Amino acid sequence: MPKTRKAYVCSNCGQESAKWVGKCPACGQWNTFQEITIAPETRVSAASARVSEALPGGERRAKPIVLSQVSAHEEPRIDVCDSELNRVLGGGLVRGSLTLLGGEPGIGKSTLLLQTCLRMQQERILYVSGEESEHQIKLRADRIGTEAGHCVLFCETELERIFAELKNVKPDVVVIDSIQTIYTSTLDSAPGSLTQVRECAASILKYAKQSHIPVIIIGHITKDGSIAGPKILEHIVDTVLQFEGDNHYYYRVLRSIKNRFGSTAELGIYEMRNDGLQPVENPSGLLLTAESRELSGVAIASAIEGVRPFLIETQALVSTAAYGTPQRTSTGFDTRRLNMLLAVLEKRVGFKLAQKDVFLNIAGGIRVSDPAIDLSVIAAVLSSNVDTPIDRDVCMAGEVGLSGEIRPISRIGQRIGEAQKLGFKRMIMPASNLKGLDSSHTQIELVPVSRVEEALRNLFG
């Protein structure tokens, strides 16, 4: 009788080893190897047989084919009836794809997928839940308020029973919530272990590819923000979506970390309401406060995530350090980049901030990685330091270099158009971007600057 064997897998990169080692030779991380049980071939073939039974028309074996004979037409996509999710996926759900949605507990992963399933009334959907009962899902569906005659619920955690039900339901789309609760009876380890997650994900991938039915799975995340389970889980799937946000804010951000069928630079923004997650078509209007009074330490930046421009509010607070070591804290912005910008402000402009606390916040609870908001960060810090407000009809965009120069940025036309649409009268931008820019139809005043000193002089006189 075949025996099981033990192996060790790095939870960070998926590297396998016959024995435990302290430092992973592949990724260099310490204490990441965990013991797994590798099932004998007879058990694995039994799980594979379940996949073959669930496939419509039986299992189809792959055959070698000459590359020149392969059809290069674009993959057909399924409209998920959600403009934000369609954008992040690259235009819709690709048939036969495996998508992983990760996020913190309570952020709204199940709500997002359930309301997406309810809106896709042209497709037959099997919603497999291993965490909630039919009654709990029904209560959430009633709160969202959409007809659900095309959506079939199945509360089960055993993979073999799920494959058996797939053959009976014959769905067009499959949703599994969540991969950490699914287990296969061919393995002796507990659900959520490295072995179970790995084997279940591989079987689901085989089913999706051979049946051309898209599968969306929900994955939990660890304390450091990574997908729970082996790192190989992210290598197996076609698309990895990250659902971010703060439970204290109404806004949720959907990012694409990996996408074999589209761009990873897209961004979707949702607003959490009592009736579910509503797509935000105009994020600039929600990310800017309606405060009429001018306040110091606030600067408006024109940012771009993916292909979408929006204006965000950069808030800064500079105060005298209460203790010996000054604090540098940022929310929604890279703290290391904030330290670099503070060094530029002190070295190139001459403002002494070494003995002051600096706190930076991107309003709305979102995280921005666009380097074009460097100029607004410096402006907000200086505004708070001298306690002088910036005009509310002024926005800015520009990357700041180490020598204090304002470097050119991308998609300047879209940034100008968004600022003009929201009623801003003046925009500070890099002088290099003005070359070749057709500003004849622009109603907003463009202020080109090449140094940080010029930008601050235009703002504060």
C-alpha positions as CSV (number, residue, x, y, z in Angstrom):
1,M,0.0,0.0,0.0
2,P,1.5,3.4,-1.0
3,K,2.6,5.6,1.9
4,T,2.3,9.3,2.4
5,R,5.6,11.3,2.7
6,K,6.5,14.5,4.4
7,A,7.9,17.6,2.8
8,Y,8.6,21.2,3.7
9,V,7.2,24.1,1.7
10,C,8.1,27.8,2.1
11,S,4.9,29.8,2.8
12,N,6.4,32.9,1.1
13,C,7.5,31.6,-2.3
14,G,6.5,27.9,-2.5
15,Q,10.0,26.4,-2.5
16,E,10.0,22.7,-1.5
17,S,12.6,21.0,0.6
18,A,13.1,17.5,1.9
19,K,14.0,18.8,5.3
20,W,13.3,21.9,7.4
21,V,15.7,24.8,6.9
22,G,15.8,28.1,8.7
23,K,16.4,30.3,5.8
24,C,14.7,29.8,2.4
25,P,17.3,29.4,-0.3
26,A,15.0,30.9,-2.9
27,C,13.5,34.0,-1.3
28,G,15.8,34.5,1.6
29,Q,13.0,34.6,4.3
30,W,13.6,33.1,7.7
31,N,11.3,30.5,9.5
32,T,8.9,30.2,6.6
33,F,9.1,26.4,5.9
34,Q,6.1,24.5,7.1
35,E,5.6,20.7,7.0
36,I,3.1,19.3,4.5
37,T,1.9,15.8,3.8
38,I,2.1,14.7,0.1
39,A,-0.6,12.2,-0.7
40,P,0.2,9.0,-2.6
41,E,-0.5,8.8,-6.3
42,T,-3.6,6.6,-5.9
43,R,-5.3,9.3,-3.7
44,V,-4.4,12.1,-6.1
45,S,-5.8,10.2,-9.0
46,A,-9.0,9.6,-7.1
47,A,-9.4,13.4,-6.7
48,S,-8.6,13.9,-10.4
49,A,-11.3,11.4,-11.3
50,R,-13.8,13.5,-9.4
51,V,-12.8,16.5,-11.6
52,S,-13.2,14.4,-14.8
53,E,-16.7,13.4,-13.7
54,A,-17.7,17.0,-13.1
55,L,-16.6,18.1,-16.6
56,P,-19.4,18.4,-19.2
57,G,-18.8,15.7,-21.8
58,G,-16.0,14.0,-19.8
59,E,-12.3,14.8,-19.6
60,R,-10.6,16.2,-22.7
61,R,-6.9,15.4,-23.0
62,A,-4.5,18.1,-24.2
63,K,-2.6,17.3,-27.4
64,P,0.6,18.9,-28.9
65,I,-0.1,21.5,-31.5
66,V,2.1,23.6,-33.8
67,L,2.3,27.2,-32.6
68,S,1.4,28.6,-36.0
69,Q,-1.9,26.7,-35.9
70,V,-3.0,28.1,-32.6
71,S,-5.9,30.6,-32.9
72,A,-4.9,34.1,-31.7
73,H,-8.3,35.6,-31.4
74,E,-9.1,37.6,-28.2
75,E,-10.6,35.6,-25.3
76,P,-14.3,36.0,-25.0
77,R,-15.3,37.7,-21.8
78,I,-18.4,37.6,-19.6
79,D,-19.9,40.9,-18.5
80,V,-20.1,40.9,-14.7
81,C,-22.6,43.9,-14.8
82,D,-20.2,46.0,-12.6
83,S,-18.3,48.8,-14.3
84,E,-15.5,48.8,-11.6
85,L,-15.0,45.1,-11.5
86,N,-15.1,44.9,-15.3
87,R,-12.3,47.5,-15.5
88,V,-10.1,45.8,-12.9
89,L,-10.5,42.4,-14.7
90,G,-9.6,43.9,-18.0
91,G,-13.0,44.0,-19.6
92,G,-14.9,41.2,-18.0
93,L,-14.5,37.6,-16.8
94,V,-12.5,35.3,-19.2
95,R,-14.0,31.9,-19.7
96,G,-12.0,29.1,-18.1
97,S,-10.1,31.5,-15.8
98,L,-9.4,31.1,-12.1
99,T,-9.7,34.3,-10.1
100,L,-8.6,34.8,-6.5
101,L,-10.2,37.6,-4.5
102,G,-8.3,38.4,-1.2
103,G,-9.0,40.9,1.6
104,E,-9.2,41.4,5.3
105,P,-12.1,39.9,7.3
106,G,-15.3,42.1,7.1
107,I,-14.0,44.2,4.2
108,G,-16.9,43.1,1.9
109,K,-15.5,40.2,-0.2
110,S,-18.6,38.0,0.1
111,T,-20.9,41.0,-0.4
112,L,-19.0,42.1,-3.6
113,L,-19.2,38.6,-5.2
114,L,-22.8,37.9,-4.1
115,Q,-24.1,41.2,-5.5
116,T,-22.1,40.5,-8.7
117,C,-23.7,37.1,-9.0
118,L,-27.2,38.5,-8.5
119,R,-26.7,41.1,-11.2
120,M,-25.4,38.5,-13.8
121,Q,-28.9,37.3,-14.6
122,Q,-27.9,36.1,-18.0
123,E,-25.6,33.4,-16.5
124,R,-26.4,30.4,-14.4
125,I,-24.2,30.7,-11.2
126,L,-23.3,28.2,-8.5
127,Y,-22.4,30.0,-5.3
128,V,-20.5,27.6,-3.0
129,S,-20.2,28.8,0.6
130,G,-18.1,27.1,3.2
131,E,-18.5,29.8,5.8
132,E,-22.2,30.8,5.9
133,S,-25.5,29.1,5.8
134,E,-28.3,29.5,3.2
135,H,-30.2,31.6,5.7
136,Q,-27.3,34.1,6.2
137,I,-26.7,34.4,2.4
138,K,-30.5,34.9,1.8
139,L,-30.6,37.8,4.3
140,R,-27.7,39.5,2.6
141,A,-29.3,39.0,-0.8
142,D,-32.6,40.5,0.4
143,R,-30.7,43.5,1.7
144,I,-29.1,44.0,-1.7
145,G,-32.5,43.6,-3.3
146,T,-32.0,41.8,-6.6
147,E,-33.9,38.9,-8.2
148,A,-31.9,35.7,-7.8
149,G,-33.7,33.0,-9.8
150,H,-30.5,32.2,-11.7
151,C,-28.2,31.8,-8.7
152,V,-27.9,28.4,-7.0
153,L,-26.6,28.1,-3.4
154,F,-24.7,25.2,-2.1
155,C,-23.2,25.2,1.4
156,E,-20.5,22.6,1.4
157,T,-16.8,22.3,2.2
158,E,-15.9,18.8,0.7
159,L,-14.4,19.2,-2.7
160,E,-15.6,15.8,-4.0
161,R,-19.3,16.7,-3.2
162,I,-18.8,20.1,-4.9
163,F,-17.6,18.5,-8.1
164,A,-20.5,16.1,-8.0
165,E,-22.9,19.0,-7.7
166,L,-21.2,20.8,-10.6
167,K,-22.2,18.0,-12.9
168,N,-25.9,18.3,-11.9
169,V,-26.2,22.1,-11.9
170,K,-24.1,22.8,-15.1
171,P,-23.3,26.4,-14.1
172,D,-21.8,29.1,-16.3
173,V,-19.9,30.7,-13.4
174,V,-18.7,29.2,-10.1
175,V,-18.0,31.1,-6.9
176,I,-16.3,29.5,-3.9
177,D,-16.2,31.2,-0.5
178,S,-13.6,30.5,0.6
179,I,-10.6,28.3,-0.5
180,Q,-9.4,28.0,3.1
181,T,-12.6,26.2,4.1
182,I,-12.6,23.6,1.3
183,Y,-11.0,20.2,1.8
184,T,-10.6,17.0,0.0
185,S,-11.2,13.7,1.7
186,T,-8.2,12.1,-0.1
187,L,-5.9,14.0,2.4
188,D,-5.7,13.6,6.1
189,S,-4.7,17.2,7.0
190,A,-7.2,19.8,8.3
191,P,-9.0,22.4,6.0
192,G,-6.9,25.5,5.5
193,S,-3.5,23.7,5.8
194,L,-0.9,24.1,3.1
195,T,-1.6,20.7,1.7
196,Q,-5.3,21.1,1.5
197,V,-5.2,24.6,0.0
198,R,-2.7,23.5,-2.6
199,E,-4.4,20.3,-3.7
200,C,-7.9,21.9,-3.8
201,A,-6.7,24.9,-5.8
202,A,-5.0,22.6,-8.3
203,S,-8.1,20.5,-8.8
204,I,-10.3,23.6,-9.2
205,L,-7.8,25.0,-11.8
206,K,-8.0,21.7,-13.7
207,Y,-11.8,21.9,-13.7
208,A,-11.9,25.6,-14.9
209,K,-9.4,25.0,-17.7
210,Q,-11.0,21.8,-19.1
211,S,-14.6,23.0,-18.8
212,H,-14.0,26.6,-19.9
213,I,-16.1,27.7,-16.9
214,P,-14.7,30.7,-14.9
215,V,-14.2,30.1,-11.2
216,I,-13.9,32.8,-8.6
217,I,-12.5,31.9,-5.2
218,I,-12.2,34.0,-2.1
219,G,-9.0,33.8,0.0
220,H,-8.2,35.0,3.5
221,I,-5.2,37.1,4.2
222,T,-2.6,37.0,6.9
223,K,-1.6,39.7,9.4
224,D,1.0,41.1,7.0
225,G,-1.6,41.5,4.2
226,S,-0.6,38.5,2.0
227,I,-2.9,35.7,0.9
228,A,-3.1,33.0,3.5
229,G,-1.8,29.6,2.5
230,P,1.1,28.6,0.3
231,K,2.5,31.2,-2.1
232,I,2.0,28.7,-4.9
233,L,-1.8,29.5,-4.6
234,E,-1.1,32.9,-6.2
235,H,1.0,31.3,-9.0
236,I,-1.8,28.8,-9.8
237,V,-4.6,31.3,-10.4
238,D,-4.9,33.6,-13.4
239,T,-5.9,36.7,-11.6
240,V,-5.3,38.0,-8.1
241,L,-7.6,40.8,-6.9
242,Q,-6.9,42.6,-3.6
243,F,-9.9,44.2,-1.8
244,E,-8.6,47.0,0.4
245,G,-10.0,49.6,2.7
246,D,-10.6,50.5,6.3
247,N,-13.6,49.4,8.3
248,H,-13.9,53.0,9.6
249,Y,-14.3,54.4,6.1
250,Y,-17.1,53.9,3.6
251,Y,-14.7,53.5,0.6
252,R,-13.2,50.2,-0.7
253,V,-10.5,49.9,-3.3
254,L,-10.2,46.9,-5.6
255,R,-6.7,46.4,-7.1
256,S,-5.3,43.8,-9.5
257,I,-2.1,42.3,-8.2
258,K,-1.8,39.7,-11.0
259,N,-3.8,39.5,-14.3
260,R,-2.9,37.2,-17.2
261,F,-5.7,38.7,-19.3
262,G,-5.3,42.5,-18.6
263,S,-3.5,45.3,-16.9
264,T,-2.5,45.3,-13.2
265,A,-2.6,49.1,-13.0
266,E,-6.4,49.4,-12.9
267,L,-8.3,50.5,-9.8
268,G,-11.9,50.2,-8.8
269,I,-13.5,52.2,-6.0
270,Y,-16.7,51.3,-4.1
271,E,-18.7,52.9,-1.5
272,M,-20.1,50.7,1.3
273,R,-23.9,51.3,1.9
274,N,-26.7,49.4,3.5
275,D,-27.8,48.0,0.2
276,G,-24.3,46.7,-0.7
277,L,-21.2,48.0,-2.4
278,Q,-22.0,50.7,-5.0
279,P,-19.4,51.6,-7.7
280,V,-18.0,55.1,-7.5
281,E,-18.1,56.6,-11.0
282,N,-16.6,60.0,-9.9
283,P,-14.2,59.3,-7.1
284,S,-12.8,62.9,-7.1
285,G,-16.1,64.2,-5.8
286,L,-16.1,61.9,-2.8
287,L,-12.4,62.2,-2.0
288,L,-12.5,66.0,-1.8
289,T,-14.1,67.5,1.3
290,A,-16.8,70.1,0.9
291,E,-15.3,72.3,3.6
292,S,-15.6,75.9,2.5
293,R,-13.2,77.4,5.0
294,E,-9.5,77.4,4.0
295,L,-7.5,75.2,6.3
296,S,-3.7,75.0,6.5
297,G,-2.0,71.7,5.8
298,V,-4.3,70.7,3.0
299,A,-3.3,70.4,-0.7
300,I,-5.2,68.9,-3.7
301,A,-3.3,66.5,-5.9
302,S,-4.2,65.2,-9.4
303,A,-3.4,61.5,-9.3
304,I,-3.9,58.6,-11.7
305,E,-4.3,55.0,-10.9
306,G,-4.3,52.8,-14.0
307,V,-6.0,54.9,-16.6
308,R,-8.4,56.7,-14.2
309,P,-7.6,60.3,-13.1
310,F,-9.0,61.6,-9.8
311,L,-8.2,64.4,-7.4
312,I,-7.4,63.6,-3.8
313,E,-6.9,65.6,-0.7
314,T,-3.4,65.4,0.9
315,Q,-3.4,66.4,4.6
316,A,-0.4,67.1,6.7
317,L,0.2,68.2,10.3
318,V,3.6,69.5,11.5
319,S,4.1,70.1,15.2
320,T,7.0,70.5,17.6
321,A,8.3,67.1,18.7
322,A,7.1,66.4,22.2
323,Y,9.9,63.8,22.8
324,G,13.5,63.6,21.7
325,T,13.0,61.7,18.5
326,P,10.5,63.3,16.0
327,Q,7.8,61.1,14.5
328,R,7.2,60.5,10.8
329,T,3.9,58.8,10.2
330,S,1.9,58.5,7.0
331,T,-1.4,56.9,6.1
332,G,-2.0,56.0,2.4
333,F,1.5,57.1,1.4
334,D,5.0,55.5,1.5
335,T,6.7,56.6,4.7
336,R,10.2,56.2,3.2
337,R,9.2,58.5,0.3
338,L,7.9,61.0,2.9
339,N,11.3,61.0,4.6
340,M,12.9,61.6,1.3
341,L,10.6,64.6,0.5
342,L,11.2,66.1,3.9
343,A,15.0,65.8,3.3
344,V,14.6,67.6,0.0
345,L,12.4,70.3,1.7
346,E,15.1,70.9,4.3
347,K,18.2,70.6,2.1
348,R,17.0,72.4,-1.1
349,V,14.4,74.9,0.2
350,G,15.9,75.6,3.6
351,F,13.0,74.7,6.0
352,K,14.2,73.1,9.2
353,L,11.9,70.1,10.1
354,A,14.4,67.9,11.8
355,Q,13.0,68.6,15.3
356,K,9.3,68.5,14.3
357,D,6.7,65.7,14.1
358,V,5.2,65.2,10.6
359,F,1.9,63.4,10.1
360,L,0.6,62.8,6.6
361,N,-2.8,61.4,5.6
362,I,-4.4,60.7,2.2
363,A,-8.1,61.5,2.7
364,G,-10.7,58.8,2.1
365,G,-8.6,55.9,3.4
366,I,-7.1,55.0,0.1
367,R,-3.5,54.3,-0.7
368,V,-1.8,56.1,-3.6
369,S,1.4,55.1,-5.3
370,D,1.4,57.7,-8.0
371,P,4.7,59.7,-7.7
372,A,2.9,62.8,-9.1
373,I,1.5,63.6,-5.7
374,D,5.0,64.4,-4.4
375,L,4.4,68.1,-5.0
376,S,1.2,68.2,-3.0
377,V,2.8,66.4,-0.1
378,I,5.6,69.0,0.1
379,A,3.0,71.8,-0.3
380,A,0.8,70.4,2.5
381,V,3.7,69.9,4.9
382,L,4.9,73.5,4.3
383,S,1.4,74.9,4.6
384,S,1.0,73.2,8.0
385,N,4.5,74.3,9.1
386,V,3.9,78.0,8.4
387,D,0.1,77.7,9.2
388,T,-0.8,79.3,5.9
389,P,-3.7,77.8,3.9
390,I,-3.6,77.0,0.2
391,D,-6.3,78.3,-2.1
392,R,-9.0,75.8,-2.6
393,D,-9.2,76.4,-6.3
394,V,-5.5,75.3,-6.8
395,C,-4.5,71.8,-7.6
396,M,-1.0,70.4,-8.4
397,A,0.8,67.4,-9.9
398,G,4.5,66.8,-10.1
399,E,7.2,64.3,-9.1
400,V,10.0,65.8,-7.0
401,G,13.6,64.7,-7.5
402,L,16.4,64.6,-5.0
403,S,18.0,67.8,-6.3
404,G,14.7,69.7,-5.9
405,E,13.6,69.6,-9.5
406,I,10.0,69.0,-10.6
407,R,10.1,66.0,-13.0
408,P,7.6,65.4,-15.8
409,I,4.7,63.1,-15.2
410,S,2.5,60.9,-17.4
411,R,-1.1,61.5,-18.7
412,I,-1.0,65.3,-18.1
413,G,-3.9,65.9,-20.4
414,Q,-6.2,63.6,-18.3
415,R,-5.1,65.3,-15.1
416,I,-5.9,68.7,-16.5
417,G,-9.2,67.6,-17.8
418,E,-10.3,66.1,-14.4
419,A,-9.2,69.3,-12.6
420,Q,-11.1,71.5,-15.1
421,K,-14.2,69.3,-14.8
422,L,-14.3,69.8,-11.0
423,G,-14.0,73.6,-11.3
424,F,-10.4,74.3,-10.3
425,K,-9.0,77.5,-11.7
426,R,-5.3,77.0,-11.4
427,M,-3.0,74.0,-11.7
428,I,0.7,73.8,-10.9
429,M,2.5,71.3,-13.1
430,P,6.0,70.5,-14.4
431,A,7.4,72.8,-17.0
432,S,8.6,69.9,-19.1
433,N,5.0,68.7,-19.6
434,L,4.0,72.0,-21.2
435,K,6.1,71.3,-24.3
436,G,3.9,69.9,-27.0
437,L,0.7,70.3,-24.9
438,D,-2.2,71.8,-26.7
439,S,-3.7,74.2,-24.2
440,S,-5.9,76.2,-26.6
441,H,-9.1,74.6,-25.3
442,T,-8.0,74.6,-21.7
443,Q,-10.0,76.9,-19.4
444,I,-7.8,76.3,-16.4
445,E,-4.7,78.4,-15.8
446,L,-1.6,76.2,-16.1
447,V,1.4,77.3,-14.0
448,P,4.6,75.5,-15.1
449,V,7.4,75.1,-12.6
450,S,10.8,73.4,-12.8
451,R,12.0,73.7,-9.1
452,V,10.3,73.2,-5.8
453,E,11.1,76.8,-4.8
454,E,9.1,78.1,-7.8
455,A,6.1,76.0,-6.9
456,L,6.2,77.1,-3.3
457,R,6.6,80.7,-4.4
458,N,3.5,80.5,-6.6
459,L,1.5,79.0,-3.7
460,F,2.6,81.2,-0.8
461,G,4.1,84.2,-2.5
